[in-house]
């Protein structure tokens, strides 16, 4: 079928998104009253909460999923990073920070680098190996 199917509206807007366990999951965002730390997953029939909430409520965060982790970067007014260990279903708040608060930015993993591109033209990268080693340490980080 070459037609787009309209699906039920999710409970939040202004989210990040990732594929977790082969399912489309929205991360953070806003409902009519608040910024949320929830994750809602499209099950194929409905939006459902399948994962624990993040430590920090975030609007328009950057998200990158790989190697069993969902890493959430920033969000409106937020410069922190936290990650979900998908197998353990726990969130870990990283000591690492973004170079500045970012929202509505794009994340990409390409080769040995993790890239961040912000809509205002800000562009940076970090070596993936250094990033992964730094997620849970108190080391200084240069983007």
Secondary structure, DSSP 8 states (H G I E B T S, - for coil): --S-------S-BS-EEEEETTEEEEEEEE-SS-EEEEEEEE-SSSEE--S---SS--SS-EEEEETTEEEEEEETTEEEEEEEETTTTEEEEEEEE-SS---S-EEEEETTEEEEE-TTS-EEEEEHHHHHHHTTS------
